[in-house]
């Protein structure tokens, strides 16, 4: 009980400090990649995308946000040989985790140029789609489309700035509002629990000294660890439990950093280990998947 009160007080103090200081999240802008594309090489193949990505970062800098340079971070990580997998999605996750960013903005950049007879410069335009995600849970916070308009020019940097400037203020306002609300009420996570084919127990098995069913023990644990006890169970059966909304504490009292979905995953693992129940875990977006083996 004392520990829970302490965690609540730490989170409340952190939220108050953020609100009073007007603190803004640290942002990293990363390129959008399609399935199978390598985030490490996509920028090398297209100079225009590198230019526009830098201009998006600069637009956020000019509006007072602290940003992380994705290209510099990528080069530093590569030179340090800290990548431990070749999977594209895992590489992106590693960069985000190592960046220290609170929010990452995924930018889909389209640069179109067409040579027109009689014109010295090509007909050019830039279109961007920017989407902000909470780095801890993958929750979408804001998305906008920006366009530069069409000009006869080779100055892609200038068109990139026009494109992001056309939507940056609204994009950042929505992002900041949602980030502030999330910092006050807690991050939202979804949890799906299931059974493997070889599992010898189910969620209705009585377990523990009080003879409660496993699903009851899980709900008590979730209630204890949800921020302000705020959670909702969509449904539970003998073989599946879906918690469609569990609010995570804004701050981890042990580290002073944002309480992430990966931290929730580790804490859930400790819970199951105390019950001597083997589980496997994975995360995708803001959802934690747990399978009892």
N, C-alpha and C positions, 0 to 999 in steps of 0.2 A: 504494500500500500504506500509506504514512504517513497519507494522508488518511483511509483507511478505519479505521485504528487510532485516529486522533483522534476520528472520529465515534463510534466504539464507546465510547471513554472518556467523552466528553461525555454520551452517553445513559446510561451506567452511573452516572455521578456524579449526574445529574439524578434517576434512579430512586432512588438511595440517599438523597438529600436528601428526596425526597418520602416515602419510607418512614420515615425517622427523625423527620421533623417532623410526620407524621400529616396532611399536607396534604390538603385536600378539594377537589374540583372546583368551579368556579364554575358555577352553574346559572341557566338562563333558562327560565321557564314560558311556553309559547305556547298559544293556543287551537287545538284540532283543527279542520280545515276539510275539507269534502267537495270533490270535484272541481267546479270552477266557482265555488266560494264565494270571496269577496274577503276576505282576512285583514285588510285595512285598514278594512273596514266591518262585519264580523260582530259585533264588540264594541259598536259604536255602536248596533246594532239590538236589543241585549239587555243591559240593565243588570245583570240577575242574573248573566250570564256574566262580566261585568267584575268584579263583586263576588267571585264564587267564584274567579276566576283570581287575584285579589289575595290571597285567603285561602290558596290553595295556596302562593303565594310566601312568605307570612308563616309558614306551617307549617314550611317549609324554613329560613327565617331563624331561627326559634325553636330549631331543632335544630342550629344552629351552622354552617350552610352559607352561603357567600357567594352572593348572587343578583343577577341583572340584572333590572331592571324592564322587562318587555316593552313595556308600554303607553307608558312614558316614552321608551324607545328608539325605538319606532315613531313617536311624535310628533316626536322630535328629527330623525329621518331624513327624515320628510315635510317638516318646516319647512326643512330644509337642501337640499331638492330633490335628494337623492342617489340616488333610484331612477332607473334608466336603462331599465327595461323595465316593461311592464304585465302580463306573465305572472305568474299567482299563485304558481306554484312557485318562480320565480326571485326574486320579492319575498321569500318566506320564506327562501330561501337567503341573500339579501343581508342580511337582518336578523340571521340566525344568524352570518354571517361578520363582520359589523360589531360584534356584541355583545361579543366577547371571551370568551364563555362556553365552557367545556369540554364541557358537556353541556346539551342542551335537552330539556325535558320537555313533551311534547304532552299537553294535557288536553282530553278530550272531556267536556263538562259538560251534564247534563240536569237542568233545574229544573222540577218538576211541581207545579202548584197547582190545587186544585179546591174550589170553593165548596160548602159543605155546609149544608143548611137547619138553622137553629137554632144555628149556630156563628158566632161573631163574626169569627174569622179563618179563612182558607182552609186546607184540608188540604194540607200542603206536604211535599215531600221533595226531596233533591238526590242525584244519582248522578254519580260521576266515574270516568272511566277514564284513568289516567295511564301514559304510556310514556316511558322515558328513552332518549335516543339520544346516542351520541358525536358531538359536533359536527364532528369532523374527517373521519369516515368514514361516518357515518350508521348505525353498528352499534347494534342494539337492546341495551340493558343491563338493563332492568327494566320490568315492567308489573304493575299492580295495579288492582283495582276497589274503590272506596270508596263507602259509602252512609250517609246520615244517619239513616235511619229516618223514620217519618212523624209529623209534629207539626201541631197547629193553630196556625200562626204565619205572620207575614209577614216574619220575620227570616231572610232568605235567607243573610245573612252568617254567622249562627250555624249554620245547617244546612250551609253550605259547609265550615265549620271542622270540624263533626262528621264529614262525609264524608271529608275528607282525613285527619283524625286517626285514622280507623278503619283506614287502610292505610299511613300515611306511614312509620312505623318500619320495617316489613318492606320497603317499596318502596325506601327509602334504604339499608337494609342491603345488599340485593342489588345495588343500583346501585353502592354504594361498593366492595363486594367485587370486582365485575367491572371497575370502573375501576382499582382497585389492581392487579389481575392484568394488565390490559391495559397499564398503565404499566410493569410489570416485564418482560412478555414481548413487548410490541409490539402495535400495532393490527393487526387483520386486514383485508386488502383482497383483492378478487377482480379479476382482469384478464382481459378477453376481447379477443383480437386477431383481426381478420378482414380480408378484402380487398374493395375496391369492385369493381363490375362492370368498370371501366375500368383496373384495376390491371395493370401490365405485368410485375409480379414476383409470386412466391409465397414461402411460407416455406421452401421447399426450394432456393431459388436460392442458389448459392454467392456469397459476398460478403466483402469485406475481403481483406487481404493474406495471411491464413492459409488462405484458401479454405474457410472454414467456411460451412455453410448459415445462412441468416438465422435460422431457429429456434434454432440453436445459439448464435449471437451474442446473441439475446434472452435465452436461459436463463443465459448467463454474466453478462449485465448484471443480471438479476434476482437471481442468487445473490450478486453483489457488493453490491447495494443493499438486500437483505432484512436485517432486523435479526437479527443472529447467524446469518446465512445460512439463515434458516428460511423455506422456501417449499415449495409442492407444485404440480406441474403435473398437472392432471387428464387432459389429453390434447393431442396436437398432430397436425395433418394438413397437407397441402399448402396448405389454404385457411383453417385456423383453429387458434388456440392458446387453451386455457383454463387459466389459472393460478387455481385455486380457493382458494388461501390463500397470501398473501405478507404476512409480518409487517413492518410499517412501524416505523422507529425511534420511540421515544416522544417524542424531542426533536429538532428541527432544529438542528444545531450552528451554523448561520449566523444564525439568528434567536432561538434560545433558546425558541421556541414549539413547540407540538405539531406533529409532522410530519404534514401533512394529505394527503388523497387528491388535492387540487388540486396540492399540491407534487410528489407522485409523478407526476402527469400532466405537469407542466412538465419534470421531469427526464427522463421518457420521451421527450418531444418533442425535447429536446436530443440524446438518444441517436440518434434517427432522423435528425435534421438532420446529424449527423456522418457518417451513412451516405448522405446525399443522398437520403433516402426521404421523400416527402411523406405526411403522415398527418392525419387529423382525429380529434378526441377528444371524449368526453362522459363525464359521471359520473351515476350514479343510485344512491342509497343508499351502500353501501360497495363499489360496482363501478365500475371504470374500463373504458370501451370505447374501443378504438383501431382505426381503419380505415385501411389502407394504400390511398392513392389512386392 
